[in-house]
Amino acid sequence: MHSGRRFGFVPSFLRLGAILVVLGLGCAMAQPSGTLNFYTSMQVDVVDDIIAAFEAAYPDVTVDMLYSGSVELEQRVYAEHDAGNLTADVIWAANPAFFLKLKEAGMLQAYESPEANMVPAELKDEDHMFIAGRVFNMGIGYNTTQVSEAEAPHSWAELLEWGPRAALASPLQSGTSFTALGAFVANEDLGWEWFEKAHANGMQLLRGTGDVTRGLTSGEFAVIKGIDYVLANQAAEGAPVAFLFPAEGAVTVASPIGITADSKNVEAARAFVDFIVSKAGQEVMVSKFFIPVRTDVAPPVGLPSADKIVSLPIDYDWLAEHDAELREKFSEIW
């Protein structure tokens, strides 16, 4: 049983240089070239290494990255599309419901990567419009200088008891927090009542994941709703933080990547998707403490494989359908 179990983090055991030595993707084939416009909500310090590894494998392609928070990214994509000038070739974000809406709007194009056969069916769209490029979890983070593992909350219910010493990112700004909102609301043991109690108890609401994480590492907060890979990277750099999987289940996100219907560089876009879901690409992801989407790549030391995680159920179709309603209701509470 994994509920409430802590997974300790160790410094990254894979070095980017070592990974690049074994990258042999497309060496004997005609290489894609030109500029690849890449839109993402992934943290810049994480995605920079991923881009470097891809550009090393495909030296004729230059990745032009646009980073934005999840909500701002979604708004930009829709605004550019409505204006007839969506620049992105590839989009990689944290909210699967966003990709379902893009698919429904005809804004993605189908591509079945030859690497996708090693990715379980539940991590890819049945029509090949998108595929998970990483798996991560929202659970409970705590500052190890303030709280011992025994003292830390081991459930979402216990997190409520920490009042103003606890913090969470706003689901109105954070894609992962919005997914968590949907998961909580649909859970009869959590529901809207969890957020009402959190607000009443004085839990602090911050803009995004980065803000919450900085508050934890600085000691401003003792505990947070945190993300496993973010805290793992912080811990590897010496920050006094650790992560727990809550007893009720983590919010597990299979973060989708897809090619836009209007892509101006489809070959480079396909190469990028191939790289991300390839064994070598997933080893880069593991080096950044993401849980791999492939069945033939081991998870980071101290973290479980995707099929061993106890997770809250998430209905992404329902989440996409009730997007505005959920945001409005949350705004009324907080």
N, C-alpha and C positions, 0 to 999 in steps of 0.2 A: 504493500500500500504506500502510495507516494504522498498522500495528503499530509500537509504540514511539514514535510521533510525539507531540510535545508540542503542545498547543493553548494559546496564551497567552490570558489573560483581560484584558479592558478594562472600565472602569467601565460600568455599565448605560447603554445608549443610549436606552432608553425610559423616560420619566418617567410616573409614575402619573397625574398631572394631564392630560397630553396624551392618554393612553389614554382617560380618562373622557370627554373631549370628544367622542370618536367613538363612544361606546357608545350604541347606539340600540335595544338589545334590548327588545322588548315594549312600546315606547312607545305604540303605537296599540291595544294589546290590554289586556284586563282584567288587572290586576297581581295576582300572588299576594301574600299578606299573612301576618302572624303571625310566630311564632317558628320558626326552623329549627334543630333540634338536630343539630349537626355533630360527628362524632367523627373525629379524625385523629391520625396519628403524625408529620405534617409539622412541621418546626421552626416555632415560634411566630412568630419574626421574619419568616419567609417567608410564612406563611399569613395573617398579619394584613393585608398589603397586598392579598391576593387577596379576602379577606372585604370589605375596604373598597371595592374595585372592584365587587363584586357588590351590596353594599348601596347603592352609588351608582346602579347600574342598576335596582335593585328597592328603592326607599326604604320600601316598606311591609313589608318583611321584615327581621327582626332575627335575625342568626345568633348562636346560643349555642354556642360552641365548647368541646369537651372535648379537651384534648391529653394524650396519654400516649405513652410509648415503645411500640414495636410489640408486644412480648410482653405487656406490661401491658394494652394496648388490646384485644388479642385475648381475654385472660382476662376483662376487664370485659364485653366484648360477650357472651361465652358465659354468664357469670354472670348478667347482667341478663336474657338470653333465658330461661335455665333458671328464673329466678324469676318470669317472666311480665311483666317491666317494662322491656324494652329501650327506652330513651328515644331513641336515635339515629334521625334521619330519613335521614341520609346518612353513609356511612363512606368515608373516603379514606385508604388506607394503602399501605405499600411492598411488601407481600408478596402477589403474585398467588395463591400457594398457599392463603393464608387465604381469599381470595374464592372459590376453588373449593370449599373446605370449607363456607363460608356458603351457596353455591349448592346444594350437595348436601343441606344441612340444611334447605333451604326458607326461609332467613332473608333472602333478597333477593327483590325483585319486578322483573319485566321492564319495561324502558322503552327504547324505541328513539328516541333524541333526533333531532330533525330536523337537528341539526348533525353527526350521526355519519357522514353520507355522505362527508365529507371526511377521515375517519379510516380508515386501512388496516385490512383485515379482521383482520390478525394482532394488532391493538391493541384488539380488542373481542370480547366473548363472543358466540358464535354464537346464543345464546338471549337476548341483550340484557339479561343480568343485571348486567353491569358493563362499563365501558369505561375505557381508560387516559386519565388526565387529564394526565399528564406522563411524560416519559422521562428517566431519568438513568443515570449509569454509576458503578460502583465500579472504580477503577483505583489508580494509585500517586500519592500526594501527597508533595511534598518541601518542606523549608524552604530557601528560596533564599539565606538568609544563611549556611547551613551547607554546602549542596550545590549545585554547578553542574548545569546540565542534562546535561552530558556525564558527570558523576560519578553522577548519580541512577540508581537501578535502572530498567531499561527492560523488565523482564519480571517475572512472578511468581516465577520461579526466582531471579533476581538479588536480589529483595527478601529472600529467606531469608538472604542473606549479611550483612545489617545487624544481626542479632541484637538486643541490647537497645536499640539506637538506633532500632528500628522498633516499630510498635504496630498493633494491629487491634482492632476492636470485637467483643465477644462475640456469636456467633450465638445464644446463649441469651437475649439481651436485644434485639439489633438485628435488625429484619426484613430489612434489606438484607444484613447479614452472614450471616443464615440462608440467604438465597437464594444468596449466594456459596458458602457451605458446600456446598450441593447441587450447584452448578455445578462446584466443584473436585472433589468426590468422584466425580462422573460422568465426569471427564476423566482419561484414562489417563496423561497426562503430569504431572498434579498429584495427584489422589487424596487419600486420608487421609495419605499419606506427607508431603504438603506441610505439613499441620498438625503432624505428629509432629516434622518437622525444625524448624519454626518454634518449637515449644515447647522442643525440645532446644537450639536456638541462643540462647534467651533473649529471643525477641520478646515484647513486653509485651502482655498481654491486658487491655483496659479494658472498662468496662460498655457504653458506647454511642458512636455516631458523634460526638456533641458532645464527649465526653471526649477521644477520639482527636484530633479537630480542634484543640481547645484545646491539647493537648500539642504538636502540630506548630507552631501559631502562636507559642507561648511559647518554642519552642526546646528543650523537654524531649526531643522526638524529632526525628530528622533526616528520617525517611521514615515513611509510614503506608499502610495500605490506606484510601484516602480516596474521597470522592464528589465528582464534578465540580462540581455546582452549589453545594455547600457551600463548597468551596475557591474557586470563582469569586466568590462573594459576599464571602468573606473577603479575597480579593485586591483586589476593587473598593474595599474599605474601607481598603486600605493594608497588609494583612498580607503578610509575606514568604513566600508559598506559591505553588505551581504544581502542575499536574496532568499526568500522563502516561497515555496509553492503553497497557497492557502488550502485549508482542509476541504472547502467546498468545491475547489477546482480553480485553476488559473484561467485567465482569458488568453487563449492560444490563437495567434494570428498567423495565417498562411499568407504572407505578403505578396500580392500579385505583380507580375511584370507583363506588359503587353505592347504590341506594335500598333501605332495609330493607323487608321484607314488612310490618312493623308500623308503618310511618311514619304519624304523626298529621297530617302536613302534606305530602301528596303533591304538591300543586301547587307549593309552594315548593321541594320537593326536586327536582322535575323542572326547575324554572327554574334551580336551582343547577347541575345537571348540564349543562343547555343552555349556561349561561354558561361553565362551565369548558372545554367542548370547542368553543365558538364561536371565530371568528377573533379577536374582541376579547379573549376570555378567554385564549386561547393567547398573545396578545401580552403580556398581563400575566405569563403564565408565563415567556415569553422574557426579560422584564425582570428576572426573578429567576434567570436562567441555566439554566432547564430547557429541554430539547430539546422542541419542540412535537410534538404528536401529529397535527396537521393537515398535509396536503401543501401547503397554500397559505400557510403561515406559515414564514418563514425562521428558522433556528436562531440562537442568540446568536452574536455576532461571536467568532470563534476556536474555535467548536465545530462539529462535523459534523452533518449531518442524520441522522435515525434510520437511514436506509437505507445510510449510508456508514460505519457503525461496525462494526469487527471485534469480534464478541462470542463469548463462550463459550456453547455450547448449554445451554439450561435446560429440563428436562422438569418442568413445574409439577405435572402429575398425579402423577408419581412422587414429587415433593417433598412433596406433600400426603399421599400414602399412607404415606410413610416418615418423617413428621415426628418422632414420638416416638423412633424408632430412631436417627435422625441426632443428635438432641439427647443421647441417652444415650451414644452412641459418642463424641461430642465431649467430654462430661463426663469420660469415662474417660481421654482424652488430656490434657485441660487442667484 
